[in-house]
Amino acid sequence: MSEDQPTPRPPVPSPAALAGRVAPRPVATPAPAPHSDSARFGRADEEGHVFVTVGDEEREVGSYPGATPEEALQYFARKYDELAASADLLEARLANPEVSAKEVADGLTTLREHVEQANVVGDLPALHATVERVEQGLEAKRTAEAEHRRAARAEAATAREAIVAEAEAIAAQPPGSTQWKQSGERMRALLEDWKGHQRGGAKLDKSTETALWQRFSHARNSFDKARRAWFAELESTRGEARAAKESLVAEAEALSGSTDWGPTARAYKQLMDRWRRAGRASRADDDALWERFRAAQDAFFTAKDAAAAVEDEEFRANLAVKEEILLEAEAILPVTDIEAAKTTLRGIQDRWEAAGKVPRADIERVEKRLRRVESAVRDADEQRWKATNPELSARARSMVDQLEAAVAKAEAEVAKAEAAGNASKATAARERLAAQQEWLAQARAGVDEFGG
């Protein structure tokens, strides 16, 4: 039997082969093969030779000895149907975006081989047309896939460029303003993003990926180098700050028992200024040293406040005396007799000094009341001096004389312009006259002030 002839069917099992079963079942008769409409494109003769018609030509495709002409023809028609079904399936896979062009190309190669070797009965031009459509569609699919790969590579390159640019920006931060922990975590996250793109993203061309990786690697190395340098310098600086603050703590502790209140308080203020300029040690060292410094400072100021409280209690009697003196001082106001007010104030000031200190909380209040009386007496005395100053009075009188002459001149100009009937000139002269009269009134008021 030739390759194109049917393969014999397997024999039906004999009753002996079924021995030992509880209840032998009857052997089912095989269902008849389905009728193929493709048989209309061929014929078979009485000897079992089968022919296919293509256009106006007819050629033999094989034979099926021992079968009827219809059985032989249907056999070769079904072979065509199988081949056509494979072609249709491949065309359907071509339209599926999930199927790659390579898979379609592999299937097309196999299909071509089968079509070229096919001795079948059926619509062969339609089969070849399907193969041609698949070939044409495959080229379009390859073009689309190439465009997709190009776009994916461009997108992947943009994403990688963004990773590199962010890494370079992190590495370029000034060390003094870099948040090292957050920046380090972000650098690690960027590296994971890069690895994710390598595993699941589009592949870049080697030169592009190498260039981007070199930039990324350089940024990471620069960041790590800067971080190591920063913390090395920080450790050194912290050591210097710790030594400086230990010295300040020793000075503060040495002063904590002093009873020289004023100078020691100023010394503590200077120590605090130096503390701020000393820089930062490690957090643990800073906290421990600050506790010692504050304890020494608190011990001094607690003792100082206690001594001041004792003093304040002693000074309360002085406060009562000064408040009585204030009542006398405030009785001077308003000042009517300047010489008497000055004499009384001098006596009050002498007694004020002799009365001694008052409690700290009352110092500003009582001093402010006395200063108000002193200012009032001083202002009254200055006002009297100005009013009786011969030099100032003479200047004021001279100004009045000059302005009186100017007013007389302006009046004459007004009269002359009016007599001449020159309205514009008369208006200008009257404006000058009004200004001169206003200045003269002010000057005369000054003469009255100076007693002239």
C-alpha positions as CSV (number, residue, x, y, z in Angstrom):
1,M,0.0,0.0,0.0
2,S,1.4,3.4,-1.0
3,E,1.8,6.4,1.3
4,D,-1.4,7.9,-0.1
5,Q,-3.4,4.7,0.5
6,P,-5.5,4.3,3.6
7,T,-4.0,2.7,6.7
8,P,-5.9,-0.6,7.7
9,R,-8.2,-0.2,10.6
10,P,-7.3,-2.0,13.9
11,P,-9.0,-5.5,14.3
12,V,-12.0,-5.8,16.5
13,P,-11.1,-7.7,19.7
14,S,-12.1,-11.3,19.7
15,P,-14.3,-12.9,22.3
16,A,-11.3,-14.8,23.7
17,A,-9.6,-11.4,24.4
18,L,-12.5,-10.5,26.6
19,A,-12.4,-13.7,28.7
20,G,-12.4,-13.4,32.5
21,R,-14.8,-10.3,32.5
22,V,-17.9,-10.6,34.5
23,A,-20.2,-9.7,31.7
24,P,-18.8,-9.5,28.2
25,R,-20.0,-6.5,26.3
26,P,-20.9,-6.7,22.6
27,V,-18.3,-5.1,20.3
28,A,-19.6,-1.8,19.0
29,T,-19.7,-1.3,15.2
30,P,-17.5,1.7,14.1
31,A,-19.5,4.7,13.1
32,P,-19.4,5.4,9.3
33,A,-16.9,8.1,8.3
34,P,-18.6,11.5,7.7
35,H,-19.4,12.5,4.2
36,S,-17.0,15.2,2.8
37,D,-18.4,17.8,0.4
38,S,-14.8,18.2,-1.0
39,A,-15.4,15.0,-3.0
40,R,-17.1,17.1,-5.6
41,F,-13.6,18.3,-6.8
42,G,-12.6,14.8,-7.9
43,R,-13.6,11.3,-9.0
44,A,-12.7,7.6,-8.6
45,D,-12.8,4.8,-11.2
46,E,-13.8,1.2,-10.7
47,E,-10.2,0.1,-10.0
48,G,-9.9,2.5,-7.0
49,H,-7.9,5.2,-8.8
50,V,-8.7,8.7,-7.5
51,F,-8.4,11.9,-9.5
52,V,-8.6,15.6,-8.5
53,T,-9.8,18.4,-10.8
54,V,-8.0,21.8,-10.7
55,G,-9.4,24.2,-13.2
56,D,-9.5,22.4,-16.6
57,E,-6.9,19.8,-15.6
58,E,-7.3,16.5,-13.8
59,R,-4.6,14.5,-12.1
60,E,-4.4,11.3,-10.2
61,V,-3.8,11.6,-6.5
62,G,-3.7,7.9,-5.4
63,S,-5.7,4.7,-5.2
64,Y,-7.6,2.7,-2.6
65,P,-7.7,-1.0,-3.7
66,G,-10.4,-3.1,-2.3
67,A,-12.8,-0.2,-1.7
68,T,-15.7,1.2,-3.6
69,P,-15.1,4.2,-5.8
70,E,-17.1,6.4,-3.4
71,E,-15.1,5.1,-0.4
72,A,-11.8,5.8,-2.2
73,L,-13.0,9.3,-3.2
74,Q,-14.2,10.2,0.3
75,Y,-10.9,9.0,1.9
76,F,-8.9,11.5,-0.2
77,A,-11.6,14.2,0.3
78,R,-11.3,13.8,4.1
79,K,-7.5,14.2,3.8
80,Y,-8.1,17.5,2.1
81,D,-10.6,18.6,4.8
82,E,-8.0,17.9,7.5
83,L,-5.4,19.9,5.6
84,A,-7.9,22.8,5.0
85,A,-8.9,22.8,8.7
86,S,-5.2,23.1,9.6
87,A,-4.9,26.1,7.2
88,D,-8.0,27.7,8.6
89,L,-6.7,27.2,12.2
90,L,-3.4,28.8,11.3
91,E,-5.2,31.8,9.7
92,A,-7.2,32.2,12.9
93,R,-4.0,32.0,15.0
94,L,-2.5,34.7,12.8
95,A,-5.3,37.1,13.9
96,N,-4.8,36.3,17.5
97,P,-2.5,39.0,19.1
98,E,-1.4,36.5,21.7
99,V,0.2,34.3,19.0
100,S,3.6,35.5,17.9
101,A,4.8,35.8,14.3
102,K,7.4,33.1,15.0
103,E,4.7,30.6,16.0
104,V,2.7,31.5,12.9
105,A,5.9,31.2,10.7
106,D,6.7,27.8,12.1
107,G,3.1,26.6,11.4
108,L,3.2,28.1,7.9
109,T,6.4,26.2,7.2
110,T,4.8,22.9,8.2
111,L,1.6,23.8,6.3
112,R,3.5,24.5,3.1
113,E,5.3,21.2,3.3
114,H,2.0,19.3,3.7
115,V,0.3,21.3,0.9
116,E,3.2,20.7,-1.5
117,Q,3.1,17.0,-0.8
118,A,-0.6,16.7,-0.6
119,N,-2.4,14.2,-2.7
120,V,-5.9,15.1,-1.8
121,V,-9.3,15.8,-3.3
122,G,-10.8,19.2,-2.7
123,D,-10.7,22.9,-3.5
124,L,-7.0,23.2,-4.0
125,P,-7.1,26.9,-5.2
126,A,-8.9,27.8,-2.0
127,L,-6.3,26.0,0.0
128,H,-3.5,27.8,-1.7
129,A,-5.4,31.1,-1.3
130,T,-5.5,30.5,2.4
131,V,-1.8,29.8,2.5
132,E,-1.2,33.1,0.6
133,R,-3.3,35.1,3.0
134,V,-1.4,33.6,5.9
135,E,1.9,34.5,4.2
136,Q,0.7,38.1,3.6
137,G,-0.7,38.4,7.1
138,L,2.5,37.1,8.5
139,E,4.5,39.9,7.0
140,A,2.1,42.5,8.5
141,K,2.3,40.7,11.8
142,R,6.0,40.8,11.7
143,T,5.9,44.6,10.9
144,A,3.5,45.2,13.7
145,E,5.6,43.2,16.2
146,A,8.7,45.1,15.1
147,E,6.9,48.4,15.6
148,H,5.7,47.2,19.0
149,R,9.2,46.1,20.0
150,R,10.5,49.5,18.9
151,A,7.9,51.4,20.9
152,A,8.5,49.1,23.9
153,R,12.3,49.6,23.7
154,A,11.7,53.4,23.5
155,E,9.4,53.3,26.5
156,A,11.8,51.1,28.4
157,A,14.7,53.4,27.5
158,T,12.6,56.4,28.8
159,A,11.9,54.5,32.0
160,R,15.5,53.6,32.5
161,E,16.6,57.2,31.8
162,A,14.2,58.4,34.5
163,I,15.7,56.0,37.0
164,V,19.2,57.2,36.1
165,A,18.2,60.9,36.2
166,E,16.7,60.5,39.6
167,A,19.8,58.6,40.9
168,E,22.1,61.4,39.5
169,A,19.9,64.0,41.1
170,I,20.2,62.2,44.5
171,A,24.0,61.9,44.1
172,A,24.3,65.6,43.2
173,Q,22.7,66.9,46.4
174,P,24.9,69.1,48.6
175,P,26.1,66.8,51.5
176,G,25.0,69.3,54.1
177,S,21.4,69.2,53.0
178,T,21.1,65.5,52.1
179,Q,18.7,63.3,54.0
180,W,21.0,60.4,54.0
181,K,18.6,57.7,55.3
182,Q,15.8,58.6,52.9
183,S,18.1,59.1,50.0
184,G,19.8,55.8,50.6
185,E,16.5,54.0,50.7
186,R,15.4,55.7,47.5
187,M,18.7,54.6,45.8
188,R,18.0,51.0,46.8
189,A,14.5,51.3,45.5
190,L,15.8,52.6,42.2
191,L,18.1,49.6,41.9
192,E,15.2,47.3,42.4
193,D,13.2,49.2,39.7
194,W,16.2,48.7,37.4
195,K,16.3,45.0,38.0
196,G,12.5,44.7,37.5
197,H,12.9,46.4,34.1
198,Q,15.7,44.0,33.2
199,R,13.6,41.0,34.2
200,G,10.2,41.9,32.8
201,G,10.7,44.9,30.5
202,A,11.6,45.3,26.9
203,K,15.2,44.5,26.1
204,L,17.3,47.6,25.2
205,D,20.1,47.4,22.6
206,K,23.4,46.7,24.2
207,S,25.1,50.1,23.7
208,T,22.1,52.0,25.2
209,E,21.8,49.7,28.2
210,T,25.5,49.8,28.8
211,A,25.6,53.6,28.7
212,L,22.6,53.9,31.1
213,W,24.0,51.3,33.5
214,Q,27.4,53.1,33.6
215,R,25.7,56.4,34.5
216,F,23.5,54.7,37.1
217,S,26.4,52.8,38.6
218,H,28.5,56.0,38.7
219,A,25.7,57.9,40.5
220,R,25.3,55.1,43.1
221,N,29.0,54.9,43.7
222,S,29.3,58.7,44.0
223,F,26.4,58.8,46.5
224,D,28.0,56.0,48.6
225,K,31.4,57.7,48.5
226,A,29.8,61.0,49.6
227,R,27.9,59.3,52.3
228,R,31.0,57.6,53.7
229,A,32.9,60.9,53.6
230,W,30.1,62.8,55.3
231,F,29.8,60.4,58.1
232,A,33.5,60.1,58.6
233,E,33.8,63.9,58.8
234,L,30.7,64.0,61.0
235,E,32.3,61.5,63.4
236,S,35.4,63.6,63.6
237,T,33.3,66.8,64.1
238,R,31.2,65.1,66.7
239,G,34.4,64.1,68.6
240,E,35.6,67.7,68.6
241,A,32.1,68.9,69.7
242,R,32.1,66.4,72.5
243,A,35.5,67.5,73.8
244,A,34.5,71.2,73.6
245,K,31.2,70.5,75.5
246,E,33.0,68.4,78.1
247,S,35.2,71.4,78.8
248,L,32.1,73.7,79.1
249,V,30.4,71.2,81.5
250,A,33.5,71.3,83.7
251,E,33.4,75.1,83.8
252,A,29.7,75.1,84.5
253,E,30.1,72.6,87.3
254,A,32.9,74.7,88.8
255,L,30.7,77.8,88.9
256,S,27.6,76.1,90.3
257,G,28.6,76.9,93.9
258,S,29.5,80.5,93.3
259,T,27.7,83.3,95.3
260,D,29.1,86.1,93.2
261,W,25.7,86.3,91.6
262,G,26.0,89.0,88.9
263,P,29.4,88.0,87.4
264,T,28.6,84.3,87.6
265,A,25.2,84.8,85.9
266,R,27.0,86.6,83.0
267,A,29.6,83.8,82.9
268,Y,26.8,81.2,82.5
269,K,25.3,83.3,79.6
270,Q,28.7,83.2,77.9
271,L,29.0,79.5,78.5
272,M,25.6,79.0,76.9
273,D,26.7,81.0,73.8
274,R,29.8,78.9,73.5
275,W,27.7,75.7,73.9
276,R,25.6,76.7,70.9
277,R,28.7,77.4,68.8
278,A,30.4,74.1,69.8
279,G,28.4,72.0,67.3
280,R,26.7,68.7,67.8
281,A,28.1,65.5,69.3
282,S,26.3,62.2,68.9
283,R,22.8,62.3,70.3
284,A,23.6,60.2,73.3
285,D,26.7,62.2,74.2
286,D,24.8,65.5,73.6
287,D,22.0,64.5,75.9
288,A,24.2,63.3,78.7
289,L,26.5,66.4,78.6
290,W,23.5,68.7,78.4
291,E,22.0,67.1,81.5
292,R,25.2,67.8,83.4
293,F,25.5,71.4,82.1
294,R,21.8,72.2,82.9
295,A,22.1,70.6,86.4
296,A,25.1,72.8,87.2
297,Q,23.4,75.9,85.8
298,D,20.1,75.1,87.7
299,A,22.0,74.6,91.0
300,F,23.5,78.1,90.7
301,F,20.3,79.9,89.6
302,T,18.2,78.1,92.3
303,A,20.7,79.4,94.9
304,K,20.7,82.8,93.3
305,D,16.9,83.0,93.3
306,A,16.7,81.9,96.9
307,A,19.2,84.6,97.9
308,A,17.2,87.2,95.9
309,A,14.0,86.1,97.7
310,V,15.7,86.8,101.0
311,E,16.9,90.2,99.8
312,D,13.5,91.0,98.4
313,E,12.0,90.4,101.9
314,E,14.6,92.7,103.4
315,F,13.9,95.4,100.8
316,R,10.1,95.5,101.4
317,A,10.6,98.2,104.1
318,N,12.6,100.3,101.6
319,L,9.7,99.9,99.2
320,A,7.3,101.4,101.7
321,V,9.6,104.4,102.2
322,K,9.9,105.0,98.5
323,E,6.2,104.8,97.9
324,E,5.7,107.6,100.5
325,I,8.4,109.6,98.7
326,L,6.6,109.1,95.4
327,L,3.5,110.6,96.8
328,E,5.4,113.8,97.7
329,A,7.1,113.9,94.3
330,E,3.8,113.5,92.4
331,A,2.3,116.3,94.5
332,I,4.6,118.7,92.6
333,L,2.6,118.2,89.4
334,P,1.4,120.2,87.6
335,V,4.5,122.5,87.9
336,T,3.5,126.1,88.7
337,D,6.5,127.4,90.5
338,I,9.6,126.0,88.7
339,E,12.2,127.0,91.2
340,A,10.2,125.6,94.2
341,A,9.6,122.4,92.2
342,K,13.3,122.0,91.4
343,T,14.2,122.5,95.1
344,T,11.6,120.1,96.3
345,L,12.7,117.5,93.7
346,R,16.4,117.7,94.7
347,G,15.4,116.9,98.3
348,I,13.2,114.0,97.2
349,Q,16.0,112.6,95.0
350,D,18.4,112.6,97.9
351,R,16.0,110.8,100.2
352,W,15.2,108.4,97.4
353,E,18.8,107.3,97.1
354,A,19.2,107.0,100.9
355,A,16.1,104.8,101.1
356,G,18.0,101.9,99.4
357,K,17.0,99.1,97.2
358,V,13.5,97.7,96.7
359,P,12.4,94.2,95.7
360,R,13.3,93.3,92.1
361,A,9.7,93.0,91.0
362,D,8.9,96.6,92.0
363,I,12.0,98.3,90.7
364,E,10.7,99.3,87.3
365,R,7.3,100.3,88.6
366,V,8.6,102.8,91.2
367,E,11.5,104.1,89.1
368,K,9.0,104.8,86.3
369,R,6.8,106.9,88.5
370,L,9.8,109.0,89.7
371,R,11.1,109.5,86.2
372,R,7.7,110.9,85.1
373,V,8.0,113.7,87.8
374,E,11.6,114.4,86.9
375,S,10.7,114.7,83.2
376,A,7.8,117.1,84.0
377,V,10.0,119.4,86.1
378,R,12.8,119.3,83.5
379,D,10.4,120.1,80.6
380,A,8.9,123.1,82.5
381,D,12.4,124.4,83.2
382,E,13.4,124.1,79.5
383,Q,10.3,125.9,78.4
384,R,10.9,128.8,80.8
385,W,14.5,129.1,79.5
386,K,13.3,129.3,75.9
387,A,10.7,131.9,76.8
388,T,13.3,134.2,78.5
389,N,16.2,133.6,76.1
390,P,17.2,137.1,74.8
391,E,18.9,135.8,71.7
392,L,15.8,133.7,70.7
393,S,13.5,136.7,71.4
394,A,15.6,139.0,69.3
395,R,15.5,136.6,66.4
396,A,11.8,136.3,66.7
397,R,11.4,140.1,66.8
398,S,13.6,140.6,63.8
399,M,11.6,138.0,61.8
400,V,8.4,139.9,62.7
401,D,9.9,143.2,61.5
402,Q,10.9,141.6,58.2
403,L,7.5,140.0,57.6
404,E,5.7,143.3,58.5
405,A,7.8,145.1,55.8
406,A,7.0,142.3,53.3
407,V,3.2,142.5,54.1
408,A,3.3,146.3,53.5
409,K,5.1,145.8,50.2
410,A,2.6,143.2,49.1
411,E,-0.3,145.5,50.0
412,A,1.2,148.3,47.9
413,E,1.5,145.9,44.9
414,V,-2.1,144.8,45.3
415,A,-3.3,148.5,45.3
416,K,-1.1,149.4,42.4
417,A,-2.3,146.4,40.3
418,E,-6.0,147.2,41.1
419,A,-5.5,150.8,40.2
420,A,-4.0,149.8,36.9
421,G,-6.9,147.5,36.2
422,N,-4.5,144.5,35.8
423,A,-6.7,141.7,37.2
424,S,-4.2,138.9,36.8
425,K,-1.4,140.9,38.4
426,A,-3.7,141.9,41.3
427,T,-4.7,138.2,41.9
428,A,-1.0,137.2,42.0
429,A,-0.2,140.1,44.4
430,R,-3.1,139.1,46.7
431,E,-1.9,135.5,46.9
432,R,1.6,136.7,47.9
433,L,0.0,139.1,50.5
434,A,-2.1,136.2,52.0
435,A,1.1,134.1,52.4
436,Q,3.0,136.9,53.9
437,Q,0.2,137.6,56.4
438,E,0.1,134.0,57.5
439,W,3.8,133.9,58.1
440,L,3.6,137.2,60.0
441,A,0.9,135.7,62.3
442,Q,3.1,132.7,63.1
443,A,6.1,135.0,63.8
444,R,4.1,137.2,66.2
445,A,3.0,134.1,68.1
446,G,6.7,133.2,68.5
447,V,7.4,136.6,69.9
448,D,4.6,136.2,72.4
449,E,6.1,132.9,73.5
450,F,9.5,134.4,74.2
451,G,7.9,137.3,76.1
452,G,8.7,139.8,73.4
